[in-house]
Amino acid sequence: MSRLSKNVIIYFIGNTVNRFMGLIVMLIATHLVNKTDLGLFNYISNCTNILVTTCCLQIWMAIIRFVFDYKTTTGKLKVISSGYFVECLTFSACTVVIIIYSATQKYSIWFAFEILLLNIGYAFNQGVQFACRGLGKNKLYVISGMVGSFMQLFSSAVFLFALKMKYSALILSTAISYISQGAFIEFFLRTLKRAKLKYVDVKVVKKMIQYSIPTTLNFLAYWFNQNAYIWLLKIYYNNAAVGIFTPAYKMTSLIGFFVMSFNYAFQEYSFLVNKSNKRSQMYNTTFNSFLRFISSGTILLLPATNIFFFFMGKAYKEAKYLVPILYLGSILDSLQIFLGSIMQAEKKVMSMFFSQLIGLAATVITMSISNKFVNIHSAGFAMVFCFLIVTAIRMVSINSTINLKFNMLYILHFIPIYVLTSYIYIRYSEIINFLYAILATLYFIVCNKNLIFKLILKFCSNNKL
C-alpha cells in the first residue's frame, strides 16, 4: 500500500492544481462566452476525444498495460515504440477524416485548422503522457499537467480578453494545453527520440491491438454514458441547453480530480499485484476506503459548490440546481471506474465493454422517458441510473473470481446525510452553506480518520512521500 499511497498523493497534488485552473477558465468563460458558444465548444471538445481515441484504438492504454510486463529499459521501449508506431499509422487515418469532413461541411480554413490542431494536440499528449507514467516518471507527469493547465489559463485569458475571441479561444487554449504538457514531458524524457523503428515488434503490436480493440469499445460506450447529455440535450433542445449544463457538469471535475489521481495510481498498483494470492484482500480494503473518501468528500463539496456559483455569470445560475444529482452520478461513476481498473488488471475487457453497453441502453431509455417530466434534469437522472447499472454488473463479474463487498453500515448513514446536504445546498444561502461546510468537514474526518491517520504517519516517517 505504500507505493499506492505515494502515487495517490503525487497525482492528487497535481490534479488539484490542474482542476483549480480549469475552474478558473470556466468562471471566465461564463462571463465572456454565451451559453450557445460554450455548448458548441463542449460538443467539439468531446467529439475530438471520441474521434482520436477511436482512430488510434486507445493504444496508449495498451502502452501502460504492457510496459509493466518488462523489467528492462529495452523491453519497455519495445512496448512504447510499438505503441507509437500504431498511433502514427492510425492518426494518419484520423487526419484524413478531419480534412474530408471539414471540406464537406464547408468550414473556413481557420476553423478546420483549429479542429486539426486540437486533435493533433490530444493524440500527442495521450501517447507521451501514458509512456511517461509507464516509465514510472509520475512526478514529471504531474508537473507537466500543471504546465499544461497554466498554459490553458494564460492563453484563454489572452484570447478572451485581448483578442475578444469566443468559442475559438477555448478550442485553441485547450490545444495549447495538450501540446504544452506533451512537449514538457518530451523535453526531459525524450520518448520520441528513444523510440526506434527497430524496437517495433510485430508480436507485441498484435498483442497490444488485441488488447486495445475491446478497451476502445469499452471507452466508446463509457464516453457516451458520461457525456450523453451533450447529444441528447442537442436532440431535445439546442447548444444553449448544453451550455447551461456545462458549468454544472464541470463542477463534477472536483470529484473527478481525486478519482483520476487514485485511478492512475491504482492502475499501476493493480497491474503489479494482479498475480498475488492476496489481491482480493488488497482490492477490498482499497475499494471501501475509496468509497468512503469519495462519497464523504462529496458531502463536503456540495456546500462549497453553492459558494462557487455565487461568482458565476447570472446567465448560468439555473445550472446550480443540476449539481446534486450530477454529484451522485459522479460517485457511481467513480465506483465503476475503480471496478474497471480491477477488470483491466484481470484482463476482463470484454466484460467491461458489455457492462458499458447495457449502461448505454439504460442512458438512452431513462433520458427519453424522464425528459417528458423533468426537462434537462433528465440527463442527470440518466447518468445516475446508467452508472448504477454498470457498477452492479461489474461487481457481479468481479465477484466470480474476487470477493468484493460494500460496507453497508456506511451506506446506511451516507444516503440520508446526502439527501439533507442536497436540501440545504438548494434551499439556503451561501452563508448557511458555509456554516454547514464546517459540519460536513467533521463528517469527512470521522469517516476517513483511519485513512487520514495512516497517510499522516506515512508522510512523517517517509520523506520520499
C-alpha positions as CSV (number, residue, x, y, z in Angstrom):
1,M,0.0,0.0,0.0
2,S,3.0,2.3,0.4
3,R,3.5,2.6,-3.3
4,L,-0.2,3.2,-3.9
5,S,-0.4,5.9,-1.2
6,K,2.7,7.6,-2.5
7,N,1.3,7.7,-6.1
8,V,-2.1,8.9,-5.0
9,I,-0.6,11.8,-3.1
10,I,1.6,12.7,-6.1
11,Y,-1.3,12.6,-8.6
12,F,-3.6,14.3,-6.1
13,I,-1.4,17.4,-5.7
14,G,-1.0,17.7,-9.4
15,N,-4.7,17.2,-10.3
16,T,-5.7,19.7,-7.5
17,V,-3.8,22.4,-9.2
18,N,-5.0,21.4,-12.7
19,R,-8.7,21.2,-11.8
20,F,-8.5,24.5,-9.9
21,M,-7.0,26.3,-13.0
22,G,-9.7,24.6,-15.2
23,L,-12.4,26.0,-12.9
24,I,-10.9,29.5,-13.2
25,V,-11.1,29.1,-17.0
26,M,-14.7,28.0,-16.7
27,L,-15.6,31.0,-14.5
28,I,-14.0,33.4,-17.0
29,A,-15.9,31.7,-19.8
30,T,-19.3,32.0,-18.1
31,H,-18.8,35.8,-18.1
32,L,-17.4,36.2,-21.6
33,V,-18.9,33.4,-23.7
34,N,-22.6,32.9,-24.2
35,K,-24.4,29.6,-23.5
36,T,-24.6,28.6,-27.2
37,D,-20.9,29.1,-27.8
38,L,-20.0,27.3,-24.6
39,G,-22.2,24.4,-25.5
40,L,-20.6,24.3,-29.0
41,F,-17.1,24.2,-27.5
42,N,-18.1,21.4,-25.2
43,Y,-19.5,19.5,-28.2
44,I,-16.4,20.0,-30.3
45,S,-14.1,19.0,-27.4
46,N,-15.9,15.8,-26.7
47,C,-16.1,14.9,-30.4
48,T,-12.3,15.4,-30.6
49,N,-11.8,12.9,-27.7
50,I,-14.0,10.3,-29.3
51,L,-12.6,10.7,-32.8
52,V,-8.9,10.5,-31.8
53,T,-9.5,7.7,-29.3
54,T,-11.4,5.6,-31.9
55,C,-9.0,6.1,-34.7
56,C,-5.9,5.4,-32.5
57,L,-7.6,2.4,-30.9
58,Q,-6.7,4.0,-27.5
59,I,-3.3,2.4,-28.0
60,W,-1.9,4.4,-25.1
61,M,-3.9,2.2,-22.7
62,A,-2.1,-0.8,-24.1
63,I,1.3,1.0,-23.6
64,I,0.8,1.4,-19.9
65,R,-0.7,-2.1,-19.5
66,F,2.1,-4.0,-21.2
67,V,5.1,-1.8,-20.2
68,F,4.8,-3.2,-16.7
69,D,5.4,-6.7,-18.1
70,Y,9.0,-5.8,-18.8
71,K,11.7,-5.0,-16.3
72,T,14.4,-3.8,-18.7
73,T,14.5,-0.4,-20.3
74,T,14.9,-2.1,-23.8
75,G,11.7,-4.1,-23.1
76,K,9.8,-1.0,-22.0
77,L,11.0,0.9,-25.1
78,K,9.8,-2.1,-27.3
79,V,6.2,-1.5,-26.0
80,I,6.4,2.3,-26.3
81,S,7.9,2.1,-29.8
82,S,5.2,-0.4,-30.9
83,G,2.5,1.8,-29.4
84,Y,3.8,5.0,-31.1
85,F,4.1,3.1,-34.4
86,V,0.4,2.1,-34.2
87,E,-0.6,5.6,-33.1
88,C,1.2,7.2,-36.0
89,L,-0.5,4.9,-38.6
90,T,-3.9,5.2,-37.2
91,F,-3.8,9.0,-36.6
92,S,-3.0,9.4,-40.3
93,A,-6.4,8.0,-41.0
94,C,-7.9,10.4,-38.4
95,T,-6.3,13.4,-40.1
96,V,-7.8,12.3,-43.4
97,V,-11.3,12.0,-41.8
98,I,-10.9,15.6,-40.3
99,I,-9.9,17.1,-43.7
100,I,-12.7,15.4,-45.6
101,Y,-15.3,16.3,-43.0
102,S,-14.2,19.9,-42.9
103,A,-14.3,20.1,-46.7
104,T,-17.8,18.6,-47.0
105,Q,-19.2,20.9,-44.2
106,K,-17.6,24.0,-46.0
107,Y,-15.9,25.1,-42.8
108,S,-13.5,28.0,-43.0
109,I,-9.8,27.1,-43.3
110,W,-9.2,28.7,-39.9
111,F,-11.9,26.7,-38.2
112,A,-10.6,23.4,-39.8
113,F,-7.1,24.3,-38.6
114,E,-8.4,24.8,-35.1
115,I,-10.0,21.4,-35.1
116,L,-7.0,19.7,-36.6
117,L,-4.7,21.3,-34.0
118,L,-6.9,20.2,-31.2
119,N,-6.9,16.6,-32.5
120,I,-3.1,16.6,-33.0
121,G,-2.5,18.0,-29.6
122,Y,-4.8,15.4,-27.9
123,A,-3.2,12.5,-29.7
124,F,0.4,13.7,-29.0
125,N,-0.5,14.3,-25.3
126,Q,-2.1,11.0,-24.7
127,G,0.7,8.9,-26.2
128,V,3.5,10.8,-24.4
129,Q,1.8,11.0,-21.0
130,F,1.0,7.3,-20.8
131,A,4.5,6.4,-21.8
132,C,5.7,8.8,-19.1
133,R,3.6,7.0,-16.5
134,G,4.6,3.6,-17.8
135,L,8.2,4.5,-17.2
136,G,7.4,5.4,-13.6
137,K,8.0,9.2,-14.0
138,N,4.9,10.2,-12.1
139,K,6.3,13.4,-10.7
140,L,7.3,14.5,-14.2
141,Y,3.7,13.7,-15.4
142,V,2.1,15.7,-12.6
143,I,4.4,18.7,-13.2
144,S,3.7,18.6,-16.9
145,G,0.0,18.6,-16.2
146,M,0.4,21.8,-14.1
147,V,2.4,23.4,-17.0
148,G,-0.4,22.4,-19.5
149,S,-3.1,23.8,-17.2
150,F,-1.2,27.1,-16.7
151,M,-0.8,27.5,-20.4
152,Q,-4.5,26.9,-20.9
153,L,-5.4,29.5,-18.3
154,F,-2.9,32.0,-19.7
155,S,-3.8,31.5,-23.4
156,S,-7.5,31.5,-22.8
157,A,-7.2,34.8,-20.9
158,V,-5.2,36.3,-23.8
159,F,-7.7,35.0,-26.4
160,L,-10.8,36.0,-24.5
161,F,-9.7,39.4,-23.0
162,A,-7.2,40.8,-25.5
163,L,-8.4,39.2,-28.8
164,K,-12.1,39.1,-27.9
165,M,-12.5,35.6,-29.3
166,K,-15.3,33.3,-28.3
167,Y,-15.5,29.5,-28.5
168,S,-12.4,29.6,-30.7
169,A,-10.5,30.9,-27.7
170,L,-11.4,27.8,-25.7
171,I,-10.6,25.4,-28.6
172,L,-7.1,26.9,-29.1
173,S,-6.3,27.2,-25.4
174,T,-7.2,23.5,-24.9
175,A,-5.0,22.5,-27.9
176,I,-2.1,24.6,-26.4
177,S,-2.5,22.9,-23.0
178,Y,-2.3,19.5,-24.7
179,I,0.8,20.3,-26.7
180,S,2.5,22.1,-23.8
181,Q,2.1,19.2,-21.5
182,G,3.4,16.7,-24.1
183,A,6.3,19.0,-25.1
184,F,7.3,19.4,-21.4
185,I,7.4,15.7,-20.9
186,E,9.4,15.2,-24.1
187,F,12.0,17.9,-23.1
188,F,13.0,15.7,-20.1
189,L,12.1,12.2,-21.2
190,R,12.8,12.1,-25.0
191,T,10.5,9.2,-25.6
192,L,10.0,10.0,-29.2
193,K,13.8,10.1,-29.7
194,R,14.4,6.9,-27.7
195,A,11.6,5.1,-29.5
196,K,13.1,3.4,-32.6
197,L,11.7,1.5,-35.5
198,K,14.0,-1.4,-34.8
199,Y,12.2,-1.8,-31.4
200,V,8.8,-2.3,-33.1
201,D,7.9,-6.0,-32.6
202,V,5.1,-7.5,-34.7
203,K,4.1,-9.9,-31.9
204,V,4.0,-7.0,-29.4
205,V,1.9,-4.9,-31.8
206,K,-0.5,-7.7,-32.4
207,K,-0.9,-8.2,-28.6
208,M,-1.4,-4.5,-28.0
209,I,-4.0,-4.2,-30.7
210,Q,-5.9,-7.3,-29.4
211,Y,-6.0,-5.6,-26.0
212,S,-6.9,-2.2,-27.4
213,I,-9.9,-3.1,-29.5
214,P,-12.2,-4.2,-26.7
215,T,-10.7,-1.5,-24.5
216,T,-11.6,1.1,-27.2
217,L,-15.1,-0.3,-27.5
218,N,-15.5,0.0,-23.7
219,F,-14.3,3.6,-23.9
220,L,-16.8,4.5,-26.6
221,A,-19.7,3.1,-24.5
222,Y,-18.3,4.8,-21.4
223,W,-17.8,8.1,-23.2
224,F,-21.4,8.1,-24.4
225,N,-22.7,7.2,-20.9
226,Q,-20.7,10.0,-19.3
227,N,-21.4,12.6,-22.0
228,A,-24.9,11.6,-23.1
229,Y,-26.2,15.0,-22.1
230,I,-24.4,16.6,-24.9
231,W,-26.0,14.5,-27.6
232,L,-29.4,14.1,-26.0
233,L,-29.7,17.8,-25.0
234,K,-28.8,18.8,-28.6
235,I,-31.5,16.4,-29.8
236,Y,-34.2,17.6,-27.4
237,Y,-33.1,21.2,-27.0
238,N,-30.1,23.1,-28.5
239,N,-26.5,24.2,-27.9
240,A,-27.7,26.7,-25.3
241,A,-29.1,23.8,-23.2
242,V,-25.7,22.1,-23.4
243,G,-24.1,25.5,-22.4
244,I,-26.3,25.7,-19.3
245,F,-25.5,22.1,-18.3
246,T,-21.7,22.6,-18.9
247,P,-20.8,24.6,-15.7
248,A,-22.7,22.2,-13.5
249,Y,-21.1,19.2,-15.1
250,K,-17.7,20.9,-14.9
251,M,-18.2,21.0,-11.2
252,T,-18.1,17.2,-11.1
253,S,-14.4,17.5,-12.0
254,L,-13.9,18.4,-8.4
255,I,-14.8,14.8,-7.6
256,G,-13.0,13.7,-10.7
257,F,-9.6,15.1,-9.8
258,F,-9.3,12.7,-6.9
259,V,-10.8,9.9,-8.8
260,M,-8.3,10.4,-11.6
261,S,-5.5,10.7,-9.1
262,F,-6.5,7.5,-7.4
263,N,-7.3,5.6,-10.6
264,Y,-4.0,6.4,-12.2
265,A,-2.1,5.2,-9.1
266,F,-4.4,2.2,-8.7
267,Q,-4.0,1.2,-12.4
268,E,-0.3,0.9,-11.9
269,Y,-0.8,-0.8,-8.5
270,S,-3.3,-3.4,-9.8
271,F,-1.1,-4.3,-12.8
272,L,1.7,-5.1,-10.3
273,V,-0.4,-7.1,-7.8
274,N,-2.8,-8.9,-10.2
275,K,-0.9,-12.2,-9.8
276,S,-0.8,-12.0,-6.0
277,N,-2.8,-14.5,-3.9
278,K,-3.7,-11.7,-1.5
279,R,-5.1,-9.4,-4.2
280,S,-8.7,-10.0,-3.1
281,Q,-8.0,-8.6,0.4
282,M,-5.9,-5.7,-1.1
283,Y,-8.7,-4.8,-3.5
284,N,-11.4,-5.0,-0.8
285,T,-9.5,-2.7,1.6
286,T,-8.8,-0.2,-1.1
287,F,-12.3,-0.3,-2.5
288,N,-14.1,0.6,0.7
289,S,-11.5,3.3,1.6
290,F,-12.0,4.7,-1.8
291,L,-15.9,4.6,-1.5
292,R,-15.8,6.4,1.9
293,F,-13.4,9.1,0.8
294,I,-15.2,9.9,-2.5
295,S,-18.7,9.9,-1.1
296,S,-18.0,11.7,2.2
297,G,-15.9,14.2,0.2
298,T,-18.9,14.9,-1.9
299,I,-20.9,15.8,1.3
300,L,-18.2,18.4,1.9
301,L,-18.1,19.6,-1.7
302,L,-21.8,20.4,-2.0
303,P,-21.9,23.5,0.3
304,A,-18.6,24.6,-1.3
305,T,-20.2,24.4,-4.7
306,N,-23.1,26.7,-3.5
307,I,-20.5,29.3,-2.8
308,F,-18.8,28.8,-6.1
309,F,-22.0,29.6,-8.0
310,F,-22.1,33.0,-6.3
311,F,-19.2,34.0,-8.5
312,M,-20.6,32.6,-11.8
313,G,-22.3,34.6,-14.5
314,K,-26.0,35.2,-14.0
315,A,-26.9,33.5,-17.2
316,Y,-25.8,30.2,-15.8
317,K,-27.5,30.4,-12.3
318,E,-30.0,27.8,-13.2
319,A,-27.2,25.2,-13.6
320,K,-26.8,25.3,-9.8
321,Y,-29.9,23.1,-9.3
322,L,-28.5,20.4,-11.5
323,V,-25.5,19.7,-9.3
324,P,-26.8,17.3,-6.5
325,I,-28.0,14.7,-9.0
326,L,-24.8,15.1,-11.1
327,Y,-22.6,14.6,-8.0
328,L,-24.5,11.4,-7.1
329,G,-23.9,10.2,-10.7
330,S,-20.2,11.1,-10.3
331,I,-19.9,9.0,-7.2
332,L,-21.3,6.0,-9.0
333,D,-19.1,6.8,-12.0
334,S,-16.1,6.7,-9.7
335,L,-17.1,3.3,-8.4
336,Q,-17.5,1.8,-11.9
337,I,-14.1,3.3,-12.9
338,F,-12.5,1.7,-9.9
339,L,-14.0,-1.7,-10.7
340,G,-12.9,-1.2,-14.3
341,S,-9.3,-0.9,-13.2
342,I,-9.6,-4.3,-11.5
343,M,-11.2,-5.8,-14.6
344,Q,-8.3,-4.4,-16.8
345,A,-5.8,-5.9,-14.5
346,E,-7.7,-9.2,-14.6
347,K,-8.0,-8.8,-18.4
348,K,-11.8,-8.9,-18.4
349,V,-12.0,-6.2,-21.0
350,M,-14.9,-7.7,-22.9
351,S,-17.0,-7.8,-19.7
352,M,-16.1,-4.2,-19.2
353,F,-17.4,-3.4,-22.6
354,F,-20.7,-5.3,-22.2
355,S,-21.4,-3.5,-18.8
356,Q,-21.0,-0.2,-20.6
357,L,-23.1,-1.3,-23.5
358,I,-26.0,-2.1,-21.1
359,G,-25.4,1.2,-19.3
360,L,-25.6,3.0,-22.7
361,A,-29.0,1.4,-23.4
362,A,-30.2,2.5,-19.9
363,T,-29.0,6.0,-20.5
364,V,-31.0,6.4,-23.7
365,I,-34.1,4.8,-22.3
366,T,-34.0,6.8,-19.0
367,M,-33.4,10.1,-20.6
368,S,-36.1,9.6,-23.3
369,I,-38.7,8.8,-20.6
370,S,-37.7,11.3,-17.9
371,N,-37.3,14.1,-20.4
372,K,-41.1,14.5,-20.5
373,F,-41.2,15.1,-16.8
374,V,-38.0,16.8,-15.6
375,N,-36.7,18.5,-18.7
376,I,-32.9,19.0,-18.8
377,H,-32.6,17.3,-15.3
378,S,-33.3,14.1,-17.3
379,A,-29.6,14.0,-18.3
380,G,-28.6,13.8,-14.6
381,F,-31.1,11.1,-13.8
382,A,-29.9,9.1,-16.9
383,M,-26.3,9.3,-15.6
384,V,-27.2,8.0,-12.2
385,F,-29.3,5.1,-13.5
386,C,-26.6,4.2,-16.1
387,F,-23.7,4.1,-13.7
388,L,-25.7,2.3,-11.0
389,I,-26.4,-0.5,-13.5
390,V,-22.7,-0.6,-14.8
391,T,-21.4,-0.7,-11.2
392,A,-23.8,-3.6,-10.3
393,I,-22.8,-5.6,-13.4
394,R,-19.1,-5.1,-12.8
395,M,-19.5,-6.2,-9.1
396,V,-21.1,-9.4,-10.2
397,S,-18.4,-10.0,-12.9
398,I,-15.5,-9.4,-10.5
399,N,-17.1,-11.5,-7.7
400,S,-16.8,-14.5,-9.9
401,T,-13.1,-14.5,-9.1
402,I,-12.6,-11.9,-6.4
403,N,-14.9,-11.3,-3.4
404,L,-15.6,-7.6,-3.2
405,K,-18.1,-6.3,-0.5
406,F,-19.7,-2.9,0.2
407,N,-19.5,-1.6,3.7
408,M,-23.3,-1.5,4.1
409,L,-23.2,0.2,7.6
410,Y,-21.6,3.2,6.0
411,I,-24.1,3.3,3.1
412,L,-27.0,3.4,5.5
413,H,-25.9,6.7,7.1
414,F,-24.4,8.2,4.0
415,I,-27.7,8.2,2.0
416,P,-29.8,10.3,4.5
417,I,-26.9,12.7,5.1
418,Y,-26.5,13.2,1.3
419,V,-30.3,14.0,1.0
420,L,-30.1,16.5,3.8
421,T,-26.9,18.2,2.4
422,S,-28.6,18.5,-1.0
423,Y,-31.7,20.1,0.6
424,I,-29.5,22.7,2.4
425,Y,-27.5,23.3,-0.8
426,I,-30.6,24.1,-2.9
427,R,-32.8,25.9,-0.3
428,Y,-30.4,28.0,1.8
429,S,-27.9,30.9,1.2
430,E,-24.2,30.9,0.8
431,I,-23.7,31.8,4.5
432,I,-25.8,28.8,5.7
433,N,-23.9,26.6,3.3
434,F,-20.6,27.9,4.6
435,L,-21.6,27.1,8.2
436,Y,-22.8,23.7,7.2
437,A,-19.5,23.1,5.5
438,I,-17.9,23.0,9.0
439,L,-20.2,20.1,10.0
440,A,-19.5,18.4,6.6
441,T,-15.8,18.7,7.3
442,L,-16.2,16.9,10.7
443,Y,-18.2,14.2,8.9
444,F,-15.5,13.7,6.4
445,I,-12.8,13.5,9.1
446,V,-14.8,10.9,11.1
447,C,-15.5,8.8,8.0
448,N,-11.8,8.8,6.9
449,K,-10.0,9.0,10.3
450,N,-8.1,5.8,9.8
451,L,-7.0,6.7,6.3
452,I,-6.0,10.2,7.2
453,F,-4.1,8.9,10.3
454,K,-2.2,6.4,8.1
455,L,-1.3,9.0,5.5
456,I,0.0,11.4,8.1
457,L,2.1,8.7,9.7
458,K,3.5,7.7,6.2
459,F,4.2,11.3,5.4
460,C,6.0,11.9,8.7
461,S,8.0,8.7,8.6
462,N,9.0,8.7,4.9
463,N,10.5,11.9,3.4
464,K,10.0,10.4,0.0
465,L,6.3,10.9,0.2
